[in-house]
């Protein structure tokens, strides 16, 4: 039998969960109103990721061929001015990034938690053979879909 204390604790936990959900809905609505809907945010995130990937790959490629300190400095020239201007505006408070508002430790915790959850989902799916297709099976599935689309 459940004690009165246990019922009270469950009620408190449900109340907290409800309040947290309401807060998140309100926050997400405010973000959508002020910063854009999910597609706009995803587009900006995609642009930023691609820019970082391009800059990183460019830097690695140039550093790999560097033979002197001058070559190393030249490796950063493509993005140096952009980075400096961005950091100056960030430090002046002209622009803000979400991780600053959340706090680095919270952002890192979220990355770890979500990353682990996604990886475990992929691993579990592989174990149950839901996504473990051979290359031939993948090609057949693409052909089937393309046939449905063109029909």
C-alpha positions in Angstrom: 0.0 0.0 0.0 1.2 3.5 -0.8 1.8 5.8 2.1 0.5 9.4 2.3 4.1 10.7 2.0 4.7 8.7 -1.2 1.5 10.1 -2.7 2.5 13.6 -1.7 6.0 13.1 -3.3 4.4 11.8 -6.5 2.0 14.7 -6.6 4.9 17.2 -6.1 7.0 15.4 -8.8 4.0 15.6 -11.3 3.5 19.2 -10.4 7.2 20.0 -11.1 7.1 18.1 -14.4 4.0 20.0 -15.4 5.5 23.3 -14.6 8.7 22.5 -16.4 6.7 21.4 -19.5 4.7 24.7 -19.4 7.9 26.7 -19.0 9.5 24.9 -22.0 6.4 25.5 -24.1 6.3 29.1 -23.2 10.1 29.5 -23.8 9.8 27.8 -27.2 6.9 30.0 -28.2 8.9 33.1 -27.3 11.9 31.8 -29.3 9.7 31.2 -32.3 8.2 34.6 -32.1 11.5 36.4 -31.6 14.1 34.2 -33.5 12.1 32.2 -36.0 10.3 28.9 -36.3 12.1 25.5 -36.1 12.9 25.4 -39.8 14.5 28.9 -39.7 16.5 27.9 -36.6 17.5 24.6 -38.2 18.6 26.5 -41.4 20.8 28.8 -39.3 22.2 25.9 -37.4 22.9 24.1 -40.7 24.6 27.2 -42.1 26.8 27.6 -39.0 27.7 24.0 -39.0 28.7 24.0 -42.6 30.7 27.2 -42.2 32.6 25.7 -39.2 33.2 22.5 -41.1 34.5 24.4 -44.2 36.7 26.6 -42.0 38.0 23.6 -40.0 38.8 21.5 -43.1 40.4 24.5 -44.8 42.6 25.1 -41.8 43.6 21.4 -41.4 44.5 21.2 -45.1 46.6 24.3 -45.0 48.3 23.4 -41.7 49.1 20.0 -43.1 51.1 21.8 -45.9 52.6 24.5 -43.7 56.4 24.5 -43.6 57.0 27.6 -41.5 55.4 29.8 -38.9 54.5 32.2 -41.7 52.6 29.4 -43.4 50.8 28.6 -40.2 49.7 32.2 -39.8 48.6 32.3 -43.5 46.5 29.2 -42.7 44.2 31.3 -40.6 43.9 34.3 -42.9 40.7 33.2 -44.6 38.7 33.3 -41.3 40.9 35.5 -39.1 39.2 38.8 -39.8 35.7 37.3 -39.6 36.5 35.5 -36.3 38.0 38.7 -34.8 35.0 40.8 -35.7 32.6 38.1 -34.4 34.4 37.8 -31.1 34.6 41.6 -30.7 30.9 41.9 -31.1 30.3 39.0 -28.8 32.5 40.4 -26.1 30.8 43.9 -26.5 27.4 42.3 -26.0 26.2 43.3 -29.4 25.4 39.6 -30.2 24.6 36.7 -27.8 24.7 33.0 -28.3 22.3 30.6 -26.7 25.0 28.6 -24.9 26.0 31.7 -23.0 22.4 32.1 -21.7 22.2 28.4 -20.8 25.6 28.1 -19.4 28.4 25.9 -20.7 28.0 23.1 -18.3 24.2 22.8 -19.1 25.0 22.8 -22.8 27.7 20.1 -22.4 25.3 18.1 -20.3 22.6 18.3 -23.0 25.1 17.3 -25.7 26.2 14.3 -23.7 22.7 13.2 -22.8 21.2 13.6 -26.2 24.3 12.3 -28.0 24.2 9.2 -25.8 20.5 8.7 -26.3 20.8 8.9 -30.1 23.8 6.6 -30.2 22.0 4.0 -28.0 18.9 4.2 -30.2 21.1 3.5 -33.3 22.9 0.7 -31.5 19.6 -0.8 -30.4 18.2 -0.5 -33.9 21.2 -2.2 -35.3 20.8 -5.1 -32.8 17.2 -5.6 -34.0 18.4 -5.3 -37.6 16.0 -2.4 -38.4 18.7 -0.3 -40.1 21.3 -3.0 -40.9 20.7 -3.2 -44.6 23.3 -4.4 -47.1 24.3 -2.1 -49.9 22.2 -4.1 -52.4 19.1 -3.9 -50.1 19.6 -0.2 -49.9 19.8 0.2 -53.7 16.7 -1.9 -54.1 14.8 0.2 -51.6 15.9 3.4 -53.4 14.7 1.9 -56.8 11.4 0.9 -55.2 10.9 4.4 -53.8 11.9 6.1 -57.0 9.4 3.8 -58.9 6.6 4.9 -56.6 7.6 8.6 -57.0 7.6 8.4 -60.8 4.3 6.5 -61.0 
